[in-house]
Amino acid sequence: MTLLIMLCGTLWMQSLTEPANRSWENMARPWMTRAEQDLYDRLDQREKIRFQGYFVARRAEKPDDWLATGLYLPSFFAPEPHGDVRDQIAYHLGYPKEIEWQPTNPRLPRVWKYPQYSFYFLPAGSGNVRLTGESDELWDNLKGAMVKQPALRYDFRDNSFGRTRLPEDLAFIDSEVLQSWSQPNPSGNTYNFTIKVPAEMKAYAREGTHLGRRHLEMLVYLKNDPEQPREALDAELIRHAATWSRLTEDDELHFEVNLPPGYYHAEMLVYNGFMAKGIRAEYALASLPREAKRIGTPIMSQQWRPAGIEAAEAGIIDCGGDRYQPARAYDPARAGRVLVQQLGETRPQVLLENQQGAGQALQFLFSADGWAVFDLPAQSDPAFRLIALGPENNGTMPFSVGGTNFAAADAASKPAFKQAGQDYLQLERLEFNAPGNLQFLFVNDTPYLASRNGSFTWSPLDWGRNARLRLAFEENGRRRSAAYELKRAGIFTQVRVGQKSLVVGTRVPDGKIEGVDIEVFVEGAKIPPTKATPFTSLPKMWGIVVNDPLLKSPAWNSIRQALLVWLQKNTQATDMIYVVQISHRPELLVAPTTRKSLIQACLLALEPSSPRANFFTVRYLMDALTHMKQHGSLPHQALILTHQLTDEVSQLEDLLPLLRKTGLQVYNLEFPFEFVPESTLPTKPDPGDSLAQMKVREEADQRERLAIRDNFQEDRNVTAGFRVPLGARKAKRMAEEERIKIEAFRASFSKQLASMTAGLAHVSGSGETSQSLHRFLDQITQWQRSLVHLELPLPYVAEDMIRVQAAAGYAAAWTLVEWTPETAPTP
């Protein structure tokens, strides 16, 4: 024990990124299960480094904490007196109570006996032993039992993230959505879509070079009506998803996308940037807001198997150690289960209802990994639907429907509807006079709410000019339904946000951060906040966004080390962190997670993937960050580390007015440096290759002549002095003036970027990378202590209605957010 404490203390003093004398692989491989060894050997070098984070997090007692030993487990440093598997067994179980020796070599053991286990050995040469087949299986099982977080599975897939431009001149083949199911999340709903691959698309994929596995993008255009042009949609209403597929073999494509609240006619365009044809599908859907109450779609499955150690592919559900395949059609010959997303501690109920209206409650089996699982009894009639019910509140409860889509028989007499004929945008509740103790309300064929008294809360979604209502109720022991219609008057612009609050920080004009009292004015009237909550105690979501060229900077290693140390000191166990790398486009390398070792391993594995400088679209990056399903549920702060944010001034000018209402706090730090593409760097020629040597000398001479020319000197011999062409001098002066203008604009933008997102921004000067980074991180720490969350006693506010005033001599930076400390969940 003393040795272990000394060892941990030594490791604590080491840098988080400093490698040990022995490679991580050599130290970890004896502790890998057989499945982990097989996976590790299939990975490339970058994935192997990320593997380290998963390996450690799966075995950590508290994987949400930053571990003092980094990516090294204490068991890696077990004493090794034997040099074979005996060292690991002795470290894990202690030395055996009884040892039997090899009859032909008494120095080597034949059996190690423990009270519960016996390990049998065979000679392996050089004084070592190896386990027999049966004992090797036993040891592999014991190593598997060391995994304390089996629900965390290795995942190296491309995450759906970012928004790409739709290629021009793309021909689309019409298809259909075969299946969809939704899961509520704090900022809307996560929809899973299964889209059919048409035969025409398969035939096209077989042509040319389109064989093999392809990366497919999907843009989802959320329209008010099918005829609305795509160009008229706001960025909030264009969503992105991605998947991998073999189009020549796969019949279905699976996509997962986060959608904001609203009722939409969704146009889905699936494409690959190297293909001339894509797939198009349309689908009407409703993404209910939080205030309308929601529950996940009940999902029927008749195929499940052990999950293994790798994450599931799109459209598959991992739950309780098994991997479930959602089913569209019921097979009477197979057993079945039903899965429903479980929100919080309250367990949902699931009812099975047939076409005759007879229903039964399904037996609950267990809860695991955020899902509630129910037994699906055998059914003689495959036409049935599943109804998931959430917790009851004031007589109403959320519900969702899966399975066969059918309507109950029309009622003999239509129950009275008290709000008939009224403008549905003016209503807060719907009241029906219907019999039965459980009633279901559908709006435009979307499950809305269930009620025990005929009273339903109504939310102001834009359901179109006409909202079709269908009330299902029980009459004489049978399920009946009645149809109604509500209309809205005039043109309605849907408000797609809930109640908003403010996050405010203050500083003096010279940049010094200091918290002071502030006043909030809405439409010119002073509005005292109802509650103020300091930022420091709240769980947060941190984004680490790294631009690819910065990874080529000599300063990257010191930047990464300082960032890791800062994260370790300033993030809590409940904080979620994600990593984005911007190469050819923003890529989400690690989705938001509280598992800190995953973040550390990902940052260690970062390497440049683009051979040249890239200038990304800032607007699309912000869209991607605010489209994440966790956005809007807790404080969302993004640290953008880049060589240069963008060269497109118009991007920045368009972005600024939009930032304040996103709920995103941006911390931007730029490290300008001279970026030289690898393709332009000279290569060292073979000393024996005279032609190559001559070519290198010629290239060096040419670069020297160009350098002289750029200094306004002639590149030909002159007898005396040199000439300075007036045209070159003028061009130089104009270029210098343009550079000064750009720098002034960027400095101004940095200040505005900080003030309009309650964040910070800083541009490092040449040669002061380390100093700038530490100063910037210190400022973020101070800024966190200054920030405060303010709740206003107003149902709705917009950024142009608000003015925040700080004490004399101070400036206030603020942004609007949808989350509140009471509703912000602990991840």
C-alpha positions, 0 to 999 in steps of 0.5 A, spaced: 500 500 500 505 504 501 508 503 495 502 504 491 501 511 495 508 513 493 507 511 486 501 515 485 504 521 488 510 521 483 505 520 477 501 526 480 507 530 479 508 528 472 505 532 466 498 529 464 501 529 457 508 526 459 509 519 456 512 514 461 518 510 460 515 504 457 509 505 452 502 505 454 501 499 450 506 495 453 503 497 460 496 496 458 496 490 454 496 485 459 490 488 462 486 488 456 480 483 455 481 478 449 476 483 445 479 489 447 486 486 444 482 484 438 479 491 437 486 495 439 490 491 434 485 493 428 485 501 430 490 506 427 495 510 431 490 516 432 484 511 434 489 507 439 490 514 443 483 515 443 482 508 446 486 509 452 481 514 454 475 509 454 480 503 457 481 508 463 474 510 464 471 503 463 475 501 469 475 508 473 471 508 480 469 515 478 470 516 471 467 523 471 473 526 475 480 528 472 484 522 475 491 524 478 494 518 474 492 521 467 491 515 462 495 510 467 492 506 472 495 503 478 495 496 476 500 498 470 505 499 475 504 492 478 511 489 480 514 484 475 518 479 478 516 473 474 515 477 467 509 473 465 501 473 467 503 471 474 505 478 475 498 480 473 494 475 477 498 476 483 497 483 483 489 482 482 488 476 487 494 476 491 499 470 491 496 463 492 494 459 498 497 453 494 502 451 489 503 445 485 510 445 481 511 442 474 513 435 474 519 436 469 521 443 471 520 444 479 522 451 478 515 453 474 508 452 477 503 447 474 497 450 478 496 456 483 490 455 487 485 460 490 479 459 495 475 460 489 479 459 483 485 455 480 490 457 474 493 452 470 500 453 467 504 451 461 511 452 460 513 458 455 520 458 455 525 462 458 523 461 465 516 463 463 509 460 463 502 461 460 495 459 462 492 453 459 486 454 455 481 454 460 485 458 465 486 463 460 478 464 459 477 464 466 483 470 467 479 473 461 473 473 465 476 476 471 479 482 467 472 483 464 470 484 471 474 489 472 470 494 468 466 498 472 463 502 467 460 496 462 455 501 459 461 505 456 463 502 450 468 504 445 466 509 439 471 511 434 465 513 429 464 520 425 459 523 430 453 527 426 455 534 427 456 541 423 452 543 417 455 542 410 453 546 403 448 542 398 452 541 392 450 544 386 447 540 380 445 534 384 439 530 381 435 527 387 431 520 387 424 520 391 424 515 397 420 515 403 421 514 411 420 507 413 420 508 420 421 514 425 422 514 433 423 520 437 426 521 444 425 528 448 431 532 450 432 539 453 432 543 447 427 539 443 427 532 440 432 527 437 429 523 431 431 517 428 429 516 421 430 510 417 429 512 409 429 507 404 434 506 399 431 506 392 432 501 387 434 507 382 439 509 387 442 502 388 443 502 380 447 508 380 451 506 386 454 500 382 456 505 376 463 508 376 467 508 382 461 509 387 462 502 390 464 501 397 462 504 404 460 511 403 459 517 407 452 520 406 450 527 409 443 529 410 440 536 410 433 536 413 429 543 411 424 544 416 418 548 412 411 551 414 408 548 408 411 543 402 411 549 397 416 553 402 423 554 398 429 552 402 432 559 401 427 562 405 428 558 411 432 561 417 439 557 419 435 554 426 430 550 421 436 547 417 439 541 420 444 536 419 446 529 420 450 523 417 451 516 416 456 511 413 452 506 408 454 501 402 449 503 397 449 497 393 447 493 399 443 496 404 436 497 403 435 502 409 439 508 411 439 510 419 440 518 421 439 521 428 438 529 428 436 534 433 430 538 431 427 544 435 420 544 437 415 545 432 410 542 427 414 541 420 413 539 413 420 536 413 424 535 406 430 530 407 436 531 402 441 525 402 447 526 398 455 525 398 459 530 395 462 526 390 456 523 387 451 526 382 445 523 385 442 523 392 435 521 395 429 526 397 424 524 402 418 528 405 415 527 412 410 531 416 412 531 424 411 534 430 417 536 435 413 538 442 416 543 446 418 542 454 411 545 456 407 541 452 410 535 456 413 529 452 415 522 452 419 517 448 416 513 442 415 506 444 420 501 440 418 494 439 424 489 438 424 482 437 432 481 436 437 483 441 444 480 443 450 481 447 452 488 446 460 487 446 465 493 447 463 497 441 458 502 441 452 501 437 451 503 429 445 508 428 438 506 429 440 500 434 439 501 442 444 499 447 441 497 454 442 493 460 448 489 456 444 488 450 443 491 443 436 491 441 434 492 433 428 496 433 422 492 429 417 495 424 413 489 423 411 484 428 413 476 428 408 472 432 414 466 432 419 471 436 419 473 443 418 481 443 420 487 448 418 494 448 423 500 450 421 507 452 426 512 454 426 514 461 426 521 463 428 522 470 426 517 476 419 516 474 418 510 470 413 510 464 407 505 463 406 502 456 399 499 454 398 495 448 391 496 444 388 492 438 383 495 433 377 492 437 379 497 442 381 492 447 388 494 451 392 491 456 398 494 460 405 491 459 409 488 464 415 492 466 422 488 466 427 493 468 431 500 467 438 501 464 442 506 461 436 511 460 431 506 458 425 502 461 424 495 458 417 491 458 415 484 456 411 484 449 406 478 450 405 474 444 399 476 439 395 473 434 393 479 431 399 483 428 395 489 428 396 493 434 399 499 437 403 501 443 402 507 447 407 510 452 404 514 458 408 519 462 407 521 469 400 524 471 400 532 472 394 535 474 390 530 470 394 530 464 400 526 462 404 526 456 403 520 451 406 517 445 404 511 440 408 506 436 406 500 432 401 499 427 398 506 425 390 505 426 384 509 428 379 507 433 372 507 430 368 513 430 363 514 436 356 514 435 355 521 438 360 526 438 362 529 445 362 536 446 368 541 445 367 547 449 373 551 444 370 549 438 370 555 433 375 559 437 382 561 434 387 556 437 392 561 438 388 564 443 387 558 447 391 555 453 386 549 454 382 545 451 376 542 454 372 536 452 366 532 455 367 525 453 366 519 457 371 514 460 377 515 465 383 515 460 382 520 453 388 521 448 388 527 444 392 527 437 393 533 433 395 533 426 395 525 427 401 527 432 400 524 439 399 530 444 396 529 451 392 524 455 387 526 460 383 523 465 378 529 465 377 531 458 382 537 460 388 538 456 394 544 456 394 547 449 401 550 447 401 555 441 405 551 436 403 553 429 399 547 426 398 550 420 391 554 418 387 548 420 389 544 426 386 537 425 384 534 432 382 527 434 380 525 441 380 517 443 376 515 449 372 509 452 365 508 450 361 502 453 368 498 454 370 500 447 375 505 444 372 510 440 374 517 437 371 523 434 374 528 430 374 536 430 378 542 427 381 548 430 383 554 425 387 560 426 386 567 424 391 571 419 398 569 419 402 567 424 410 567 426 411 561 430 415 563 437 420 557 437 423 559 444 421 558 451 422 563 457 429 566 457 433 568 462 440 572 462 447 571 463 451 577 465 458 579 466 461 585 468 468 588 467 472 595 466 473 598 460 481 596 460 479 589 460 479 588 468 474 583 470 470 585 476 463 583 478 458 589 480 451 590 481 447 591 474 440 593 472 436 590 467 431 594 462 426 591 458 423 596 453 425 602 457 422 599 463 427 597 469 425 590 471 428 587 477 430 580 476 426 575 481 432 570 482 440 571 481 444 565 481 452 565 481 455 561 475 460 557 479 456 552 482 452 550 476 454 544 472 456 546 465 457 544 458 464 546 455 466 545 448 473 545 445 474 547 438 481 547 435 482 549 428 486 544 424 492 549 422 493 551 429 496 543 430 501 545 426 504 550 430 510 549 434 506 552 440 501 546 440 504 542 445 504 547 450 497 550 448 494 543 449 498 541 456 496 548 459 489 547 457 489 540 460 491 543 466 486 548 466 480 544 465 483 539 471 483 545 475 476 548 473 471 543 471 467 539 475 465 532 475 458 534 473 461 538 467 460 535 460 466 537 455 466 535 447 472 536 442 471 539 435 476 539 430 476 544 424 479 540 418 475 540 411 469 542 416 467 542 423 468 534 426 465 532 432 470 528 435 468 526 442 460 528 443 459 531 450 461 527 456 462 527 463 468 522 462 474 526 463 479 521 460 476 521 454 477 528 453 484 527 455 485 522 450 482 525 444 486 532 445 493 527 446 490 524 439 489 531 435 493 531 429 493 536 423 489 532 417 489 538 412 495 539 408 494 547 407 490 552 411 483 552 412 478 558 412 471 555 415 464 558 415 463 561 422 456 561 421 455 554 420 460 552 426 455 556 430 449 553 427 452 546 429 454 548 436 447 550 437 444 544 434 447 539 439 441 536 443 444 538 449 444 545 448 439 549 452 439 544 457 445 547 461 450 553 460 454 552 454 461 555 453 465 554 447 473 555 447 475 556 440 482 555 439 485 557 432 490 560 428 485 565 425 478 565 426 476 567 419 478 571 413 471 573 410 469 579 414 462 579 411 462 572 415 463 576 422 459 582 420 453 577 419 454 573 425 455 578 430 447 580 430 445 573 431 450 571 437 446 574 443 440 570 442 443 563 441 445 562 448 452 560 447 458 563 450 464 564 446 471 564 448 475 565 442 483 565 442 487 566 436 495 564 435 497 567 429 503 564 426 506 563 419 503 557 416 507 554 411 503 548 407 507 541 407 506 541 400 511 547 399 516 545 404 523 543 400 525 535 401 532 533 403 535 530 396 539 524 396 546 526 396 548 521 391 542 524 386 546 530 382 540 532 379 536 533 385 541 537 388 541 541 382 534 542 383 534 544 390 539 549 389 535 552 383 529 552 388 533 556 393 536 561 388 529 562 386 526 563 393 532 568 394 530 572 388 523 572 390 525 575 397 529 580 393 524 582 389 519 583 394 524 588 398 523 592 391 530 590 389 531 588 382 533 581 380 538 582 375 545 585 375 546 593 376 552 597 376 550 601 382 545 602 387 538 599 385 531 602 383 524 602 387 519 602 382 513 607 384 508 602 382 511 597 387 511 602 392 504 604 391 502 597 392 506 595 398 503 602 401 496 599 399 497 592 402 500 595 409 493 600 409 489 594 408 493 590 413 492 595 418 484 596 417 483 588 417 487 588 424 483 594 426 476 590 424 479 584 428 480 587 434 474 590 434 470 584 432 474 580 438 471 585 443 464 585 440 464 577 440 466 577 447 460 582 449 455 579 445 456 572 448 458 574 455 464 570 453 471 573 452 476 574 446 483 575 445 488 575 439 495 573 441 501 577 439 507 574 435 512 570 440 507 571 446 503 564 445 505 561 452 504 568 456 497 570 452 494 563 453 495 563 461 493 570 461 487 568 457 485 562 461 486 566 467 481 571 465 476 565 463 477 563 471 475 570 473 470 571 468 466 565 471 466 568 478 463 574 475 458 571 471 451 571 474 444 568 471 438 572 472 431 570 471 426 575 469 419 576 471 417 576 464 414 570 459 418 572 453 423 577 451 428 578 445 435 581 445 432 587 442 428 589 448 433 588 453 438 593 455 443 591 461 446 597 465 452 596 470 455 601 475 459 607 472 465 605 469 463 598 468 461 595 462 456 589 462 456 583 457 450 578 456 447 573 452 440 570 453 439 563 455 433 558 455 435 554 461 434 555 468 438 552 474 432 549 477 431 545 470 438 544 468 439 536 469 445 533 472 449 530 466 
